[in-house]
């Protein structure tokens, strides 16, 4: 009769060999409370943030300039057609009767 511990360890090794190594690494990080992320998701989130701003692309240009100075690059998809920023509707001041 074989040792149940050795049999269980053999089964665990077989399962780990079949699993994606990235998945195993993410699971190890999750055990210790660290949140793993992948660069594609991060790039997409930053792109959505920058697209949601209504400053006519000024913040995007400022960010790109700062990254160039540090030696990095912002390789996000550039919006197809940047529309000029529409000024906010003027608000009426004072008391309305």
C-alpha positions, -999 to 999 in steps of 0.1 A, spaced: 0 0 0 14 34 -10 18 64 13 -13 87 9 8 118 14 31 109 -15 2 101 -37 -14 134 -29 18 153 -36 21 135 -69 -14 145 -78 -7 181 -68 24 182 -90 5 168 -120 -22 194 -116 3 223 -113 21 211 -145 -12 214 -164 -20 249 -151 -9 281 -167 22 295 -149 8 330 -149 -23 317 -131 -2 300 -104 17 332 -98 -15 352 -95 -28 328 -70 4 329 -49 2 367 -49 -35 367 -40 -28 344 -10 -6 371 5 -32 399 -1 -13 414 -31 -34 424 -60 -18 413 -93 -25 432 -125 -16 428 -161 -3 457 -182 -31 454 -208 -57 460 -181 -38 489 -167 -33 505 -201 -70 501 -208 -79 517 -175 -56 547 -181 -70 551 -216 -105 552 -203 -96 578 -177 -79 600 -202 -107 597 -227 -132 607 -200 -116 640 -193 -131 670 -211 -100 692 -213 -94 689 -250 -65 665 -245 -44 689 -224 -39 664 -196 -29 636 -220 -3 659 -236 10 669 -202 13 632 -192 30 622 -224 55 651 -219 63 640 -184 68 604 -194 91 614 -222 112 634 -198 115 603 -176 124 581 -206 91 563 -207 64 563 -234 27 565 -233 16 539 -258 -21 543 -255 -45 544 -285 -49 580 -295 -85 591 -299 -96 591 -336 -108 627 -337 -103 650 -308 -133 674 -305 -126 709 -292 -136 713 -256 -171 728 -252 -173 754 -225 -197 748 -197 -231 764 -199 -230 797 -180 -249 797 -148 -272 824 -138 -263 842 -107 -285 859 -82 -320 853 -71 -345 841 -96 -381 852 -90 
